């Protein structure tokens, strides 16, 4: 299988910017998942066959309002590999990748999204929320993986607020 690695930019921000984005809530801008996707849809769908990876030079720290659906699953292998490759481009250690083991199901409008959530935060969703609750997520968009015309938009959830 041919793999085409397309970098929107070579991710010059490094790990310090990622750590800052995760820790400083002021860096998170109000957005929607659909806004981020629409803004990058053309470059993600570059018409190649096989697999295309797009790593974002700007992690778009965002506050998004979604509905918590109450479902949890392990991150699929292809998405976990994508997160690991993204971390390599950012020169982050394996510990960053290991922060993400599970993803939770959320809904924005009619669209459902499985989003990887930091493992130390995952238990608080079930403790503090019930299915159907609206929640504000603090997340980053790290890129997308396109295979045979289907694009997987990868967001990482760092925190949430009711």
C-alpha positions as CSV (number, residue, x, y, z in Angstrom):
1,X,0.0,0.0,0.0
2,X,1.4,3.3,-1.0
3,X,1.5,6.0,1.8
4,X,1.7,9.6,0.8
5,X,2.7,11.8,3.7
6,X,1.6,15.4,3.1
7,X,2.6,18.0,5.7
8,X,0.6,21.2,5.6
9,X,3.7,22.7,7.3
10,X,6.6,21.1,9.0
11,X,5.2,21.7,12.5
12,X,7.7,24.3,13.6
13,X,5.9,25.0,16.8
14,X,7.5,22.0,18.7
15,X,6.4,20.4,22.0
16,X,6.4,23.6,24.0
17,X,3.5,25.0,22.1
18,X,1.5,21.8,22.5
19,X,2.1,21.7,26.2
20,X,1.1,25.4,26.5
21,X,-2.0,24.8,24.5
22,X,-3.0,21.9,26.8
23,X,-2.4,23.9,30.0
24,X,-3.6,27.4,29.2
25,X,-7.4,27.6,28.6
26,X,-7.0,31.1,27.2
27,X,-5.4,29.6,24.1
28,X,-8.6,27.6,23.3
29,X,-10.8,29.6,20.9
30,X,-14.5,29.0,20.4
31,X,-15.0,27.0,17.2
32,X,-17.0,24.0,16.0
33,X,-15.6,20.8,14.7
34,X,-17.4,21.3,11.4
35,X,-15.7,24.7,11.0
36,X,-12.2,23.2,11.3
37,X,-13.1,20.3,9.0
38,X,-14.6,22.7,6.3
39,X,-11.5,24.9,6.5
40,X,-9.2,22.0,5.7
41,X,-11.4,19.7,3.6
42,X,-9.8,20.6,0.3
43,X,-6.2,20.0,1.4
44,X,-7.1,16.7,3.2
45,X,-8.8,15.3,0.1
46,X,-5.9,15.7,-2.2
47,X,-7.1,13.1,-4.7
48,X,-4.3,10.5,-4.1
49,X,-4.9,6.8,-3.9
50,X,-3.8,4.8,-0.9
51,X,-3.4,6.6,2.4
52,X,-2.7,10.3,2.9
53,X,-1.7,11.8,6.2
54,X,-2.1,15.5,6.9
55,X,-0.5,16.9,10.1
56,X,-1.6,20.3,11.2
57,X,1.0,23.0,11.8
58,X,-1.4,24.8,14.0
59,X,-3.2,22.5,16.5
60,X,-6.2,24.8,16.6
61,X,-6.8,24.8,20.3
62,X,-10.6,25.0,20.4
63,X,-13.5,25.1,22.8
64,X,-16.4,23.2,21.1
65,X,-19.9,22.6,22.4
66,X,-21.1,19.1,21.8
67,X,-23.5,16.5,23.2
68,X,-22.0,13.7,25.2
69,X,-23.4,10.4,24.0
70,X,-22.1,8.2,26.8
71,X,-20.3,5.6,24.7
72,X,-16.6,4.7,25.0
73,X,-14.3,2.5,23.0
74,X,-10.6,1.8,22.5
75,X,-8.9,4.0,20.0
76,X,-8.7,2.1,16.7
77,X,-5.2,1.0,15.6
78,X,-5.1,3.3,12.6
79,X,-6.0,6.4,14.6
80,X,-3.5,5.4,17.4
81,X,-0.8,5.1,14.7
82,X,-1.7,8.5,13.3
83,X,-1.4,10.0,16.8
84,X,2.0,8.4,17.2
85,X,3.2,9.7,13.8
86,X,1.9,13.2,14.7
87,X,3.8,13.1,18.0
88,X,7.0,12.2,16.1
89,X,6.6,15.2,13.9
90,X,6.2,17.4,17.0
91,X,9.2,15.7,18.6
92,X,7.0,14.6,21.5
93,X,7.9,11.5,23.6
94,X,5.9,8.3,23.6
95,X,4.3,9.5,26.9
96,X,2.1,11.9,25.0
97,X,0.8,9.1,22.8
98,X,0.1,7.0,25.8
99,X,-2.1,9.7,27.3
100,X,-4.7,8.6,24.7
101,X,-6.2,5.1,25.0
102,X,-9.9,5.5,24.7
103,X,-12.3,7.7,22.8
104,X,-15.7,8.9,23.6
105,X,-18.7,9.5,21.4
106,X,-20.0,13.1,20.9
107,X,-22.5,14.7,18.6
108,X,-22.3,18.1,17.0
109,X,-25.5,18.8,15.3
110,X,-26.4,15.6,13.4
111,X,-22.8,14.4,13.1
112,X,-21.3,11.9,15.5
113,X,-17.6,12.0,16.4
114,X,-15.4,9.5,18.2
115,X,-12.8,11.7,19.9
116,X,-9.7,10.5,21.8
117,X,-9.7,11.8,25.3
118,X,-6.8,12.0,27.7
119,X,-6.9,8.9,29.9
120,X,-6.9,10.8,33.2
121,X,-10.0,12.8,32.1
122,X,-12.0,9.9,30.7
123,X,-13.5,8.7,34.1
124,X,-14.8,12.2,34.9
125,X,-17.2,12.1,31.9
126,X,-19.1,9.2,33.2
127,X,-19.0,10.6,36.8
128,X,-20.1,14.1,35.9
129,X,-22.3,13.7,32.8
130,X,-25.1,11.7,31.5
131,X,-26.0,10.7,28.0
132,X,-27.4,13.8,26.2
133,X,-25.7,16.4,28.3
134,X,-24.2,19.4,26.4
135,X,-20.5,19.8,27.3
136,X,-17.7,22.2,26.2
137,X,-14.6,20.3,25.1
138,X,-11.1,21.7,25.2
139,X,-9.4,20.0,22.2
140,X,-6.8,20.2,19.5
141,X,-7.0,19.3,15.9
142,X,-3.9,17.4,14.9
143,X,-4.7,16.5,11.4
144,X,-6.5,14.0,9.2
145,X,-6.0,10.6,7.7
146,X,-7.6,9.8,4.3
147,X,-7.8,6.3,2.9
148,X,-9.7,5.4,-0.2
149,X,-11.6,8.7,-0.2
150,X,-12.8,8.5,3.5
151,X,-11.2,11.1,5.8
152,X,-10.7,10.6,9.5
153,X,-10.4,13.9,11.3
154,X,-8.3,13.5,14.4
155,X,-9.0,15.7,17.4
156,X,-7.5,15.2,20.9
157,X,-9.6,16.1,23.9
158,X,-7.6,17.5,26.8
159,X,-10.3,18.7,29.2
160,X,-14.0,19.6,29.4
161,X,-16.4,21.9,31.2
162,X,-20.1,21.4,31.9
